[in-house]
Amino acid sequence: MVKMILVALFIATGLSMNSQNLDGLTFGTDSTLDVMTWNIERFPKNGQATLTYVVDIIEALDVDVIALQEIDSKSRFEELVDNLDGWEGFYSNAEFAPLAYVYKPDVIAVREIYQIYTGMTRVFPRPPYVMDLEYRGERIILINNHFKCCGDGVLESEDDWDEETRRLDASNMLDEYVRANFPDNNVMILGDLNDIITDDFDDNVFRAFTDAPENYAFADMDIANGNFSGWSFPNWPSHIDHILVTNELFEALGNSTSDIQTIKVDEFLDGGFDEYDDNVSDHRPVALKIDIGSEVVSTGDLSASEVRLFGYPNPFRQTTTITFKSALSSTELEIYNSVGQKVGNYTLGDGQSAVVWNAEELSAGVYYVVLLIDRELAVITKLLKVD
């Protein structure tokens, strides 16, 4: 009789008979700002079962703020927030597949939250949702997005309704928005951007960002360049969920405790990805932990100037962007391998703040970047090239 009652309860609530073994599923830390993007596919796609899974997953990951996409039910979203101890939430209330945030108010102070580019259904079928927040005294702007889906992978710019063209226009408008409103602020553009970031320039809808490495970096670029097993959308498979940051955050990304991962929740479920897809989403979350408070470089005598130097990504495979305080006159960068051989040299122009170093033809290993002002050592930082 007891077994029959339990079976009836499982059927009534739509809960999977597979157990959720989330032991070991973790990500966030107390010392980093932990930001996650998650297309949670028509939430709740399997009713109460979905809500139960999502609560358990969020509590296990213990991140600080989550940008959510595809929230179909406002009442169920409010129920989700109510079931998360110590969390609060915002819901965009858009007409189609609204965006949302959940966050920890004891870590995150929300200054303002609002939608942009409303009523522009060709470019933004779902208006971007901006959270202006403060974390440990640092102001950070999150811009949550869900770009237009689908397409054939070919950008046909003469066709306004080509899916790739719509995503290209969305990227261009976000670039314009950031440059006009937050030229010197920490900004993260994140969400289900529905395209891959490794396309060649002609078909790359993110060229406004990828062609400006001195201003932007996709924190998840190594994931996109990596094995498909680490991608966010296994059903295709493809990696289409991204976190893009502005150069104000490059230094923090270079800190040794900063990290970005596709969170493979499915590997912690007895039923694997089938169980996850049936009950939660067809997208895996992508999460970034970023150490905003730590130094990333070893320095020389900085008494004459407040110079900072760092590279991102670090470690890197082929190229890395070396960023520093705007160059003064007679400023140079020199790059050395681990046995002291010079492998790179740059003379910097006034106001220059970054160079892209292509080390594709060099072997993996440790390299040292030296910043010289008037031929005097200012800063040294270490970079690691990996295979």
VOPAGU-2260 file (C-alpha; in pm, 1 decimal, decimal comma):
REM VOPAGU-2260
SITE   aa  ch    i         X         Y         Z
SITE  MET   A    0       0,0       0,0       0,0
SITE  VAL   A    1     282,3     243,7      86,0
SITE  LYS   A    2     454,6     167,1    -244,4
SITE  MET   A    3     131,7     235,7    -434,7
SITE  ILE   A    4      89,9     572,1    -260,2
SITE  LEU   A    5     448,6     672,1    -340,9
SITE  VAL   A    6     406,6     575,1    -705,9
SITE  ALA   A    7      85,1     776,8    -721,6
SITE  LEU   A    8     260,9    1079,1    -574,6
SITE  PHE   A    9     540,2    1057,3    -830,6
SITE  ILE   A   10     286,9    1035,3   -1114,2
SITE  ALA   A   11      77,8    1321,1    -976,4
SITE  THR   A   12     370,3    1556,4    -941,1
SITE  GLY   A   13     544,0    1453,2   -1262,4
SITE  LEU   A   14     867,6    1373,5   -1074,4
SITE  SER   A   15    1122,4    1144,9   -1237,4
SITE  MET   A   16    1183,5     811,4   -1068,4
SITE  ASN   A   17    1553,9     866,8   -1135,5
SITE  SER   A   18    1733,7     999,1    -831,6
SITE  GLN   A   19    1911,0    1332,2    -837,3
SITE  ASN   A   20    2260,9    1260,5    -720,5
SITE  LEU   A   21    2397,9    1613,6    -714,3
SITE  ASP   A   22    2674,0    1535,0    -466,2
SITE  GLY   A   23    2987,5    1696,1    -602,3
SITE  LEU   A   24    2803,1    1947,5    -820,9
SITE  THR   A   25    2950,9    2281,2    -717,7
SITE  PHE   A   26    3092,2    2599,2    -866,1
SITE  GLY   A   27    3064,2    2924,2    -668,1
SITE  THR   A   28    3307,3    3043,4    -402,6
SITE  ASP   A   29    3298,0    3306,0    -129,5
SITE  SER   A   30    3595,8    3491,4    -276,6
SITE  THR   A   31    3468,5    3536,2    -634,3
SITE  LEU   A   32    3174,7    3694,8    -811,8
SITE  ASP   A   33    2991,2    3398,5    -963,1
SITE  VAL   A   34    2774,5    3476,0   -1267,4
SITE  MET   A   35    2579,6    3218,5   -1466,6
SITE  THR   A   36    2368,4    3222,5   -1784,3
SITE  TRP   A   37    2108,3    2951,1   -1833,0
SITE  ASN   A   38    1845,1    2899,1   -2099,8
SITE  ILE   A   39    1602,8    2701,3   -1892,3
SITE  GLU   A   40    1381,2    2604,5   -2190,3
SITE  ARG   A   41    1015,3    2690,8   -2150,9
SITE  PHE   A   42    1039,4    2689,8   -1773,1
SITE  PRO   A   43     893,3    2481,5   -1625,7
SITE  LYS   A   44     898,3    2231,2   -1914,6
SITE  ASN   A   45     792,4    1940,8   -1690,2
SITE  GLY   A   46     588,3    2122,6   -1429,8
SITE  GLN   A   47     664,9    2066,6   -1064,5
SITE  ALA   A   48     945,1    1824,7   -1148,6
SITE  THR   A   49    1133,1    2102,4   -1326,8
SITE  LEU   A   50    1095,9    2338,0   -1033,9
SITE  THR   A   51    1235,5    2074,1    -797,0
SITE  TYR   A   52    1533,0    2001,8   -1020,3
SITE  VAL   A   53    1613,1    2370,3   -1072,9
SITE  VAL   A   54    1600,6    2453,1    -702,0
SITE  ASP   A   55    1837,1    2165,7    -624,6
SITE  ILE   A   56    2076,2    2260,1    -907,9
SITE  ILE   A   57    2092,9    2629,2    -813,6
SITE  GLU   A   58    2149,8    2552,5    -447,8
SITE  ALA   A   59    2424,4    2303,7    -535,2
SITE  LEU   A   60    2606,8    2543,8    -768,9
SITE  ASP   A   61    2590,6    2825,9    -513,1
SITE  VAL   A   62    2655,5    3107,6    -761,1
SITE  ASP   A   63    2573,2    3472,7    -687,4
SITE  VAL   A   64    2358,5    3579,6    -983,2
SITE  ILE   A   65    2194,8    3390,5   -1270,6
SITE  ALA   A   66    2068,1    3535,3   -1598,7
SITE  LEU   A   67    1780,7    3313,4   -1711,6
SITE  GLN   A   68    1614,9    3279,6   -2050,1
SITE  GLU   A   69    1282,0    3124,1   -2161,7
SITE  ILE   A   70    1071,8    3170,7   -1850,2
SITE  ASP   A   71     721,9    3077,9   -1970,5
SITE  SER   A   72     537,0    3119,1   -1641,1
SITE  LYS   A   73     568,3    3421,1   -1413,9
SITE  SER   A   74     381,0    3246,3   -1131,4
SITE  ARG   A   75     611,7    2944,5   -1150,1
SITE  PHE   A   76     915,4    3174,5   -1158,0
SITE  GLU   A   77     788,8    3343,4    -842,1
SITE  GLU   A   78     742,8    2998,1    -689,8
SITE  LEU   A   79    1102,2    2915,8    -783,8
SITE  VAL   A   80    1229,8    3226,1    -606,3
SITE  ASP   A   81    1016,4    3147,6    -301,3
SITE  ASN   A   82    1173,2    2801,1    -283,8
SITE  LEU   A   83    1529,6    2933,5    -300,7
SITE  ASP   A   84    1640,7    3021,2      49,9
SITE  GLY   A   85    1826,5    3352,4      52,9
SITE  TRP   A   86    1753,9    3444,8    -309,6
SITE  GLU   A   87    1548,5    3713,3    -481,8
SITE  GLY   A   88    1444,1    3753,4    -843,1
SITE  PHE   A   89    1335,9    3983,3   -1124,4
SITE  TYR   A   90    1116,9    3892,2   -1423,2
SITE  SER   A   91    1113,5    4099,7   -1740,9
SITE  ASN   A   92     743,4    4044,3   -1818,5
SITE  ALA   A   93     811,0    4055,1   -2193,4
SITE  GLU   A   94     548,1    3924,0   -2432,9
SITE  PHE   A   95     750,8    3628,8   -2560,3
SITE  ALA   A   96     979,2    3394,4   -2359,9
SITE  PRO   A   97    1066,0    3651,6   -2091,0
SITE  LEU   A   98    1410,6    3686,4   -1938,0
SITE  ALA   A   99    1476,4    3686,0   -1564,4
SITE  TYR   A  100    1739,5    3705,6   -1292,6
SITE  VAL   A  101    1781,7    3531,9    -960,6
SITE  TYR   A  102    2047,8    3658,2    -721,7
SITE  LYS   A  103    2172,5    3659,1    -363,1
SITE  PRO   A  104    2086,9    3994,3    -202,0
SITE  ASP   A  105    2347,2    3943,3      70,2
SITE  VAL   A  106    2616,4    3944,2    -201,8
SITE  ILE   A  107    2461,6    4154,2    -479,8
SITE  ALA   A  108    2311,3    4501,7    -436,5
SITE  VAL   A  109    2083,6    4583,6    -731,2
SITE  ARG   A  110    2106,1    4950,2    -827,9
SITE  GLU   A  111    1861,4    4935,8   -1118,4
SITE  ILE   A  112    1698,5    4684,9   -1353,1
SITE  TYR   A  113    1533,7    4758,2   -1688,3
SITE  GLN   A  114    1481,2    4647,8   -2049,1
SITE  ILE   A  115    1643,0    4810,4   -2351,5
SITE  TYR   A  116    1558,0    4810,6   -2722,4
SITE  THR   A  117    1194,5    4727,7   -2653,7
SITE  GLY   A  118     957,3    4705,0   -2949,6
SITE  MET   A  119    1235,6    4605,8   -3191,3
SITE  THR   A  120    1116,2    4254,4   -3269,8
SITE  ARG   A  121    1326,9    4210,2   -3583,0
SITE  VAL   A  122    1656,5    4259,9   -3400,8
SITE  PHE   A  123    1551,2    4178,5   -3044,9
SITE  PRO   A  124    1250,0    3944,1   -3032,4
SITE  ARG   A  125    1321,1    3940,2   -2658,4
SITE  PRO   A  126    1440,0    4281,7   -2530,2
SITE  PRO   A  127    1774,8    4268,0   -2346,6
SITE  TYR   A  128    1734,8    4283,0   -1968,8
SITE  VAL   A  129    1988,7    4498,6   -1782,8
SITE  MET   A  130    2088,3    4453,5   -1419,8
SITE  ASP   A  131    2299,7    4738,0   -1281,3
SITE  LEU   A  132    2452,8    4591,6    -964,4
SITE  GLU   A  133    2718,0    4650,4    -703,8
SITE  TYR   A  134    2950,9    4379,3    -577,7
SITE  ARG   A  135    3202,2    4462,6    -303,4
SITE  GLY   A  136    3202,2    4826,3    -404,2
SITE  GLU   A  137    3242,5    4752,9    -776,7
SITE  ARG   A  138    2968,4    4854,5   -1018,0
SITE  ILE   A  139    2893,5    4585,6   -1275,9
SITE  ILE   A  140    2642,8    4592,1   -1562,4
SITE  LEU   A  141    2486,7    4263,0   -1674,2
SITE  ILE   A  142    2296,5    4255,7   -2004,6
SITE  ASN   A  143    2088,7    3937,4   -2031,8
SITE  ASN   A  144    1996,5    3833,7   -2388,3
SITE  HIS   A  145    1817,2    3572,2   -2590,6
SITE  PHE   A  146    1899,0    3633,5   -2958,0
SITE  LYS   A  147    1694,9    3511,4   -3254,1
SITE  CYS   A  148    1751,5    3142,4   -3316,7
SITE  CYS   A  149    1816,2    2924,1   -3618,7
SITE  GLY   A  150    1951,9    2996,7   -3965,5
SITE  ASP   A  151    2187,2    2821,8   -4205,5
SITE  GLY   A  152    2516,2    2956,6   -4071,5
SITE  VAL   A  153    2557,7    3194,1   -4366,6
SITE  LEU   A  154    2529,7    3566,9   -4303,1
SITE  GLU   A  155    2322,0    3727,9   -4581,7
SITE  SER   A  156    2343,7    4094,1   -4491,5
SITE  GLU   A  157    2122,2    4205,5   -4780,4
SITE  ASP   A  158    1829,6    4016,2   -4623,5
SITE  ASP   A  159    1702,1    4201,3   -4313,9
SITE  TRP   A  160    1514,3    3890,9   -4196,5
SITE  ASP   A  161    1803,0    3650,7   -4236,4
SITE  GLU   A  162    1853,5    3498,9   -3891,7
SITE  GLU   A  163    2228,2    3562,1   -3891,3
SITE  THR   A  164    2173,6    3922,3   -4002,5
SITE  ARG   A  165    1933,5    3976,5   -3714,3
SITE  ARG   A  166    2193,9    3845,6   -3469,3
SITE  LEU   A  167    2464,2    4058,3   -3630,2
SITE  ASP   A  168    2245,8    4368,0   -3593,2
SITE  ALA   A  169    2175,1    4276,0   -3229,9
SITE  SER   A  170    2548,4    4249,3   -3156,5
SITE  ASN   A  171    2617,5    4581,0   -3327,9
SITE  MET   A  172    2343,8    4756,1   -3130,2
SITE  LEU   A  173    2467,2    4614,0   -2800,2
SITE  ASP   A  174    2816,8    4735,8   -2883,6
SITE  GLU   A  175    2674,7    5082,3   -2954,3
SITE  TYR   A  176    2474,7    5074,5   -2630,3
SITE  VAL   A  177    2775,5    4980,1   -2418,1
SITE  ARG   A  178    3003,1    5238,9   -2579,1
SITE  ALA   A  179    2741,9    5514,1   -2540,9
SITE  ASN   A  180    2630,2    5435,5   -2186,3
SITE  PHE   A  181    2909,5    5244,2   -2010,1
SITE  PRO   A  182    3240,1    5338,5   -2174,7
SITE  ASP   A  183    3439,2    5294,0   -1852,4
SITE  ASN   A  184    3228,9    5043,3   -1658,5
SITE  ASN   A  185    3252,8    4669,9   -1595,0
SITE  VAL   A  186    3005,1    4515,8   -1840,7
SITE  MET   A  187    2905,3    4155,8   -1908,6
SITE  ILE   A  188    2687,0    4069,7   -2208,7
SITE  LEU   A  189    2556,8    3719,1   -2157,4
SITE  GLY   A  190    2282,9    3478,4   -2250,2
SITE  ASP   A  191    2163,2    3242,4   -2518,5
SITE  LEU   A  192    2315,0    3427,4   -2814,0
SITE  ASN   A  193    2217,7    3144,9   -3051,5
SITE  ASP   A  194    2534,5    3144,5   -3259,8
SITE  ILE   A  195    2892,6    3026,8   -3236,6
SITE  ILE   A  196    3177,0    3267,5   -3171,5
SITE  THR   A  197    3442,2    3084,9   -3373,8
SITE  ASP   A  198    3298,6    3151,2   -3720,6
SITE  ASP   A  199    3516,7    3316,5   -3983,1
SITE  PHE   A  200    3474,4    3694,3   -4006,5
SITE  ASP   A  201    3239,8    3685,6   -4308,9
SITE  ASP   A  202    2978,8    3478,7   -4123,3
SITE  ASN   A  203    3055,1    3582,0   -3766,5
SITE  VAL   A  204    2758,7    3765,1   -3615,5
SITE  PHE   A  205    2974,9    3877,7   -3322,0
SITE  ARG   A  206    3234,4    4064,2   -3530,5
SITE  ALA   A  207    3168,3    4388,8   -3339,6
SITE  PHE   A  208    3320,3    4210,4   -3040,4
SITE  THR   A  209    3566,3    3961,6   -3190,0
SITE  ASP   A  210    3720,2    4229,5   -3413,2
SITE  ALA   A  211    3785,6    4455,7   -3111,6
SITE  PRO   A  212    3998,0    4243,4   -2874,5
SITE  GLU   A  213    4121,1    4557,1   -2701,1
SITE  ASN   A  214    3761,7    4625,0   -2587,7
SITE  TYR   A  215    3591,3    4286,1   -2551,2
SITE  ALA   A  216    3667,4    3923,5   -2472,3
SITE  PHE   A  217    3443,7    3617,9   -2478,1
SITE  ALA   A  218    3528,0    3459,0   -2145,5
SITE  ASP   A  219    3413,7    3124,9   -2289,4
SITE  MET   A  220    3630,3    3134,8   -2604,1
SITE  ASP   A  221    3840,0    2837,9   -2490,1
SITE  ILE   A  222    3520,3    2637,1   -2439,6
SITE  ALA   A  223    3408,5    2724,3   -2792,6
SITE  ASN   A  224    3748,0    2617,7   -2930,1
SITE  GLY   A  225    3749,7    2301,3   -2720,9
SITE  ASN   A  226    3597,6    1956,6   -2754,5
SITE  PHE   A  227    3224,9    1942,0   -2829,3
SITE  SER   A  228    3170,5    1749,5   -2505,5
SITE  GLY   A  229    3208,9    2081,1   -2320,9
SITE  TRP   A  230    2960,1    2277,4   -2530,8
SITE  SER   A  231    2640,2    2424,8   -2392,5
SITE  PHE   A  232    2391,2    2281,6   -2644,0
SITE  PRO   A  233    2455,3    1907,3   -2676,5
SITE  ASN   A  234    2155,5    1832,9   -2900,4
SITE  TRP   A  235    2317,9    1996,6   -3205,5
SITE  PRO   A  236    2596,3    1992,2   -3071,2
SITE  SER   A  237    2707,8    2354,5   -3055,5
SITE  HIS   A  238    2824,8    2616,6   -2808,7
SITE  ILE   A  239    2579,2    2906,8   -2825,6
SITE  ASP   A  240    2551,4    3034,1   -2467,7
SITE  HIS   A  241    2815,3    3297,0   -2394,8
SITE  ILE   A  242    2958,1    3545,5   -2145,4
SITE  LEU   A  243    3127,5    3847,8   -2302,7
SITE  VAL   A  244    3315,7    4101,1   -2090,1
SITE  THR   A  245    3455,3    4447,7   -2150,4
SITE  ASN   A  246    3822,0    4532,9   -2101,9
SITE  GLU   A  247    3763,3    4675,1   -1754,1
SITE  LEU   A  248    3730,6    4310,2   -1643,6
SITE  PHE   A  249    4028,0    4165,4   -1832,4
SITE  GLU   A  250    4258,5    4188,6   -1532,0
SITE  ALA   A  251    4012,2    4011,7   -1305,7
SITE  LEU   A  252    3969,2    3735,9   -1565,0
SITE  GLY   A  253    4343,2    3679,5   -1555,0
SITE  ASN   A  254    4345,3    3604,3   -1183,7
SITE  SER   A  255    4431,9    3244,9   -1102,9
SITE  THR   A  256    4104,9    3185,4    -917,4
SITE  SER   A  257    3886,7    3310,6   -1204,0
SITE  ASP   A  258    3733,1    3033,2   -1413,8
SITE  ILE   A  259    3456,7    2964,0   -1664,5
SITE  GLN   A  260    3282,9    2632,6   -1725,9
SITE  THR   A  261    2992,8    2475,2   -1903,3
SITE  ILE   A  262    2816,8    2311,6   -1610,3
SITE  LYS   A  263    2746,7    1949,9   -1707,1
SITE  VAL   A  264    2457,7    1894,4   -1470,5
SITE  ASP   A  265    2354,1    1589,3   -1673,6
SITE  GLU   A  266    2662,7    1403,0   -1556,7
SITE  PHE   A  267    2528,0    1416,1   -1199,7
SITE  LEU   A  268    2192,2    1260,3   -1288,5
SITE  ASP   A  269    2131,4     885,2   -1302,1
SITE  GLY   A  270    1950,2     925,3   -1634,1
SITE  GLY   A  271    2221,6    1141,1   -1786,9
SITE  PHE   A  272    2136,2    1401,3   -2050,6
SITE  ASP   A  273    1802,2    1235,4   -2132,0
SITE  GLU   A  274    1686,6    1292,3   -1776,5
SITE  TYR   A  275    1818,0    1648,3   -1780,0
SITE  ASP   A  276    1658,3    1726,8   -2117,4
SITE  ASP   A  277    1324,4    1574,8   -2017,9
SITE  ASN   A  278    1300,2    1757,8   -1687,4
SITE  VAL   A  279    1512,9    2072,7   -1702,5
SITE  SER   A  280    1640,5    2209,8   -2034,3
SITE  ASP   A  281    1812,2    2134,5   -2363,8
SITE  HIS   A  282    2081,1    2392,0   -2271,5
SITE  ARG   A  283    2349,6    2347,8   -2010,8
SITE  PRO   A  284    2433,6    2655,1   -1800,1
SITE  VAL   A  285    2759,4    2844,1   -1852,5
SITE  ALA   A  286    2910,4    2994,5   -1536,9
SITE  LEU   A  287    3193,1    3238,2   -1470,8
SITE  LYS   A  288    3367,2    3292,2   -1139,9
SITE  ILE   A  289    3569,2    3610,2   -1151,5
SITE  ASP   A  290    3815,6    3724,5    -886,7
SITE  ILE   A  291    3768,7    4099,7    -887,2
SITE  GLY   A  292    3976,8    4172,9    -581,3
SITE  SER   A  293    4313,7    4006,9    -648,5
SITE  GLU   A  294    4628,3    4111,5    -829,1
SITE  VAL   A  295    4740,6    3903,8   -1126,0
SITE  VAL   A  296    5091,3    4029,6   -1194,2
SITE  SER   A  297    5429,8    4034,3   -1033,4
SITE  THR   A  298    5557,9    4389,8   -1036,4
SITE  GLY   A  299    5883,0    4578,6   -1037,6
SITE  ASP   A  300    5936,5    4921,6    -883,7
SITE  LEU   A  301    5611,1    5109,0    -946,1
SITE  SER   A  302    5696,3    5416,3    -742,6
SITE  ALA   A  303    5713,3    5633,6   -1054,8
SITE  SER   A  304    5378,0    5529,5   -1202,7
SITE  GLU   A  305    5066,4    5327,4   -1133,0
SITE  VAL   A  306    5109,3    5081,6   -1417,6
SITE  ARG   A  307    4924,5    4750,3   -1440,4
SITE  LEU   A  308    4985,9    4470,2   -1688,6
SITE  PHE   A  309    4797,1    4147,9   -1759,5
SITE  GLY   A  310    4701,6    3908,0   -2036,5
SITE  TYR   A  311    4371,7    3743,4   -2122,5
SITE  PRO   A  312    4311,5    3463,5   -2179,5
SITE  ASN   A  313    4582,5    3321,4   -1957,0
SITE  PRO   A  314    4654,5    3034,2   -2006,7
SITE  PHE   A  315    4606,2    3067,8   -2384,1
SITE  ARG   A  316    4647,5    2851,2   -2693,2
SITE  GLN   A  317    4736,0    3077,5   -2987,2
SITE  THR   A  318    4669,7    3443,1   -2911,4
SITE  THR   A  319    4627,9    3650,7   -2599,2
SITE  THR   A  320    4549,4    4018,1   -2548,8
SITE  ILE   A  321    4809,8    4195,9   -2334,5
SITE  THR   A  322    4646,1    4493,2   -2166,5
SITE  PHE   A  323    4801,4    4771,5   -1962,4
SITE  LYS   A  324    4744,3    5124,2   -1846,8
SITE  SER   A  325    4750,7    5369,7   -2138,7
SITE  ALA   A  326    5106,2    5396,6   -2263,4
SITE  LEU   A  327    5321,6    5694,7   -2184,1
SITE  SER   A  328    5600,3    5819,5   -2409,7
SITE  SER   A  329    5898,0    5584,7   -2463,3
SITE  THR   A  330    5699,6    5277,5   -2353,9
SITE  GLU   A  331    5779,7    4927,5   -2480,6
SITE  LEU   A  332    5669,1    4568,4   -2430,7
SITE  GLU   A  333    5919,0    4285,1   -2452,5
SITE  ILE   A  334    5830,9    3916,6   -2436,9
SITE  TYR   A  335    6076,3    3646,2   -2330,8
SITE  ASN   A  336    6059,6    3268,2   -2318,7
SITE  SER   A  337    6157,4    3065,3   -2011,6
SITE  VAL   A  338    6527,0    3058,4   -2104,6
SITE  GLY   A  339    6549,7    3434,6   -2150,4
SITE  GLN   A  340    6527,3    3459,2   -2528,4
SITE  LYS   A  341    6333,7    3759,7   -2657,1
SITE  VAL   A  342    6042,5    3640,8   -2874,2
SITE  GLY   A  343    5845,8    3963,1   -2910,3
SITE  ASN   A  344    5887,7    4338,3   -2895,1
SITE  TYR   A  345    5636,6    4624,3   -2927,5
SITE  THR   A  346    5687,9    4999,7   -2920,1
SITE  LEU   A  347    5365,9    5153,4   -2792,8
SITE  GLY   A  348    5199,6    5469,6   -2911,6
SITE  ASP   A  349    5057,9    5737,3   -2683,4
SITE  GLY   A  350    4726,2    5622,9   -2543,5
SITE  GLN   A  351    4767,9    5264,1   -2660,9
SITE  SER   A  352    4631,4    5022,6   -2402,2
SITE  ALA   A  353    4654,3    4675,7   -2557,6
SITE  VAL   A  354    4834,0    4453,9   -2805,3
SITE  VAL   A  355    4729,6    4114,4   -2939,2
SITE  TRP   A  356    5019,7    3869,6   -2921,1
SITE  ASN   A  357    5005,4    3581,3   -3168,7
SITE  ALA   A  358    5222,5    3299,4   -3037,2
SITE  GLU   A  359    5083,9    3031,2   -3267,7
SITE  GLU   A  360    5428,6    2930,2   -3396,9
SITE  LEU   A  361    5587,6    2917,2   -3052,1
SITE  SER   A  362    5597,8    2611,3   -2831,4
SITE  ALA   A  363    5386,3    2567,4   -2521,5
SITE  GLY   A  364    5537,8    2695,6   -2200,3
SITE  VAL   A  365    5587,3    2995,4   -1975,0
SITE  TYR   A  366    5651,1    3340,9   -2123,0
SITE  TYR   A  367    5731,8    3668,2   -1948,6
SITE  VAL   A  368    5596,6    4006,2   -2058,2
SITE  VAL   A  369    5803,9    4306,8   -1952,9
SITE  LEU   A  370    5671,2    4662,8   -1965,8
SITE  LEU   A  371    5947,5    4923,9   -1993,4
SITE  ILE   A  372    5906,8    5298,6   -1945,1
SITE  ASP   A  373    6206,9    5501,1   -2060,3
SITE  ARG   A  374    6387,4    5164,6   -2074,1
SITE  GLU   A  375    6330,0    5115,7   -1701,1
SITE  LEU   A  376    6145,9    4809,9   -1576,6
SITE  ALA   A  377    5789,6    4890,6   -1468,0
SITE  VAL   A  378    5599,8    4560,8   -1461,8
SITE  ILE   A  379    5653,9    4192,6   -1535,5
SITE  THR   A  380    5373,6    3939,6   -1576,8
SITE  LYS   A  381    5376,7    3569,6   -1659,7
SITE  LEU   A  382    5173,4    3403,4   -1937,2
SITE  LEU   A  383    5123,7    3032,3   -2000,1
SITE  LYS   A  384    5082,1    2896,4   -2352,9
SITE  VAL   A  385    4920,3    2553,8   -2369,7
SITE  ASP   A  386    4879,9    2302,1   -2652,8
